Amino acid sequence: MTTTLRPLEPLQQHPDGTRSRRYQVCVNSRPVGELHLGTSPSLGDSVARVIDLRIDEPDRRRGRGTVAALAAEEVARGWGCTQIETLVPASAAIALRLFGALGYTLRNRGMEKRLGATPPGLPPGSSARPMTAVEYEAWHAYESEHYARMWIERGVPEATARAKSRRDHETLLPHGLATDGMIFSVLEHQGARVGTLWVALKDDEAFVFDVETDAAHRGRGHGRTLMLLAERQAIEAGRPVLGLNVFAGNTPAERLYESLGYETTTRALSKPLL
């Protein structure tokens, strides 16, 4: 039996610069599912993404999804893509095994925690204050470079990673420190600065975009204190859920979040297209 992809529509060109196309997954011309393939809105035209892959129930567990995913890689190569990615919900164990078997590796995961009604206190000697304009400028320069480096280390071309960093910060922070819904904080311990925190207030949740303990003060529990501060800010703002993203390989951060009760909601997987 031969599994193939049959286009369901012309190649779509979207206003954000991405392109996509829907395909029917067929076995000997018989439709057995659908595949939606596109390019990444955040990483650009060189990165393809499997937006959706579905095989009808009677044809599951027969390798149809695996062959369809491999065919999607060939289409992506034809588009000139050098990498492919997909976002897998935490509950989708079968999809996780399928993409893992095809050589996709974990790049980052989304996590979240449902919060209680009582804001947590900070440890004795620790306190928080708003970030000043001068501190913000230094933080922004450092964080933009650090963010780009994180993507470069994960196989994204340097020019693409830097463009992503610039675009993401311009989109999220059009007014810098004064951008509505953004909270920038400095954590102090016994009068000394020990870390920084960037929390965004969304419609129904808060999100930690950046949390970092200053290098000279790491390993002393300040990262946990910064996360408690984030939870306090979210609860005080009436947001019942706090989300975050953590890159694969950042073991200390992963252990910290898990110890605080954060649960994985999505896994972002990627694979180079050789």
N, C-alpha and C positions, 0 to 999 in steps of 0.2 A: 504494500500500500504506500502511496506517495502523499506526503503532507506538504501543501503549498499555501502561499498567501495570495489572495485575490483582492485587488483594490476595490474598495466600496465607494470611493470618491476621488476627485482630482487632488493633487497635492495642494494643501491649504497653506497660504501665506498669511500670517497674523500681524496685527498692528504692532505688537511688541518685538517684531523681527524674527519670531520663531516660525517654524513650519511643522506641519503634521499631516498624517494620513491614516485613515482607518482601513483595515484589511479584514477580509473574511478568511478564517483558517479552514482549509478544505482538505479532505482526504479523498483522493480519486474524484475530485470535483464536487464531493458532497460536503456542504457546510457543517462544521463541527464547533465553531467558536469564532471569536473576534479578537483582533489585536489593534491597539491604537499606539502608533509610534510618532514621536515628535522630537524636536530639539529643545535643549534646556533654556528656559527663560533667564536663568541666572548665570550660566556658564558659557552661553553663546552657541553659535552654529556648529562648532566642532564637537559638541557633546550631544549625543542622541539620548533619548530616554524612552523607556517602555512605560507609557502612561497607563495602559491597561492591557491585560491578557486574560482572556476567559475562554475556557473549554467547556462545552455543554456536558452535563452530568453523564449521559450514557457513554461518552468518549473519553472520560477522564481515566487516569492511571494506565494509559496506553502509550505514553511518550509523545502525545500530540503537542502538549505545551512546550516540551523541550525542543522539538523540531521547529515549532513556530518561533520560539525565542532565538534560535540559531538563524532562522531565515530573516528575522528582524535585524540581526547583526549585519547580515549581507546587505540589506537595504540601507542601513546606516553607513556602511562603508561606501556604498554608491553615492550617498549624499556628501561624502568627504569627511565624515566624522571620524575622530581618532579615539573616542571614548564613548561608552554607553552607560547609563545609570537607570535605576528604578527605585521607587519608594514602596516598601512593603510594610503593611500594618503588622503590629506585633502579634496579632492573632493568626496571621496567615502562615502557618508552619509549613504547609505544602509548597507555597510559593517561595519561601525562604530556602527550602531544600533544593527546589528546582534551580534557582539562580545560583545557589552555592555550588551545585554540581557543574554548572557551566563556567565556573571561574570568577564569578562576581565576588567581591570582598566587601566587608562592612566598611563604610567610610565615616558615617556618623549616625547617631540615633536621636530621635526626639523623645523627651521624657516629660512627665508632668506629675503634679501632686495636688490632690484635693485638700484644701486647707480648712482648718477649723475656724471658729468665730473669735477666738482669743489670740491677739497678736503675741508672738513669743518675745520674751525679754532677751536682752543681750547679756553676756557674761560680765561679771564685775570688772571694772576698769575699761570696758569697751563702750564707745559711743560713736554716733554717726552725725555727719553734718553735710550740707549741700556742697557740691563741687563748685569751686570758684571759676570765673572766666579764664584766668591764667592757667589754672590746673586743667581745665577742659581742653585748652589748645594743646598742651603737652600730651595729655591723655589721648586726644584724637589722632595726633601724628603717630604716636606709638601704637595705638590699637589698630589703625588702618594698615600699618606695615605688618604687624603681627598677624592680622586676619588674612592678608594676602599670602604671607609665608605658610600659613596653615594649609591653604589650597595648593600652593606650589609643592609642598611636601607630599601631597596626595596625588601627584601626577598631572595637575593642571598646568598648562604652559604659563610661564611667568607673565607674559603680556595679558593673557586672559584672566589670570588671578588678580593682577593689579587693577584691571578694568572692572572686575567684579567688586573688588573692595571699594573702589571709588564710587561706582554706581549704587551699591547697597547703602553706603553711608550718606550719599546725596539724597537718596530716596527716603531713608528713615529719618534723617536729621536735616530737613531743609532749612531750619532756623537754628541749627546748632544746639547750644545749651538751652535755648529758649523754646525748643520744639515742644508743642503740646503733647501731653501724655507720656513724656519721657522724664525719668527721675535719675539724676546722676548724684552719687553719694561718695563720700570719703569716710572710711572707717578709721577711727583712732583708738589706740590702746595706751592707757596711761599717758595721754597727751601726745603720743607720737603717731604719725600717719602709718598705717599698716596695709591698706588696700583700697580698691575702688570697686564700684558697682554701678551697672547700667540696667535699669528695669523699665520696660515699656508697659503701659496700661492699655490693653486692647478692650474691645467691647465687652467680652465675657470672661476674660482671663488676663493675668499679667504674665510677662515673659522676661526671663533673664537673658539679655543679649551679651553682656560681658560681666564677668566677675573675676577679679585677680588680686591675689595677695602680693604685695611688693616683695621683691626677691630677698631682701635682707630679713624678712619676717616670716618666711615660709616654714612650715613644719611645726607651727605653734597653735594650730586650731583656728586661725583667723579666717580661713576659707569657710569653715562651718559657721562662724559668726556672721560673715557676709551673707550666707544663704539664709540665716535666720532673719537678718535685716531685710532681705528681699521678701520673705514670707510676711514679715510685719508690714511692709509697705503695701503688699498686695491686699492683705486683710483690711488694713485701714482705708484702702481705696475701694473696698467692696467687691474685690475680685476673688471668687471662690476657688480658682485654679491657678497654679503657677507652673509655667512651662519653661523648657530650656532645651538647648541642643548641646550634645557632647561628641567630640570627634573620637573615633576609634583610636585606641592606643594611649589615651589620656587616662591611664589607670587610676591615679589618685583621685581625679575628679569623678570618675565613674563610681568608685567605692564610696566617696563622700555622698553623692546623690542617692545611691541605693540605701546607705545607712540612714538617710534622712526621710526615706519613704517614697522616693520618686520611682515611678514605674515607666518602663519603655512603652511608647505608643506607636512609633514607626522606626523602621531601619532603612537608611539610604545605602544602597549597594552600587558599586561601580566596577567597570572592567575596561581595560585598554583594548582597543581594536587594532590588532597588529596586521 
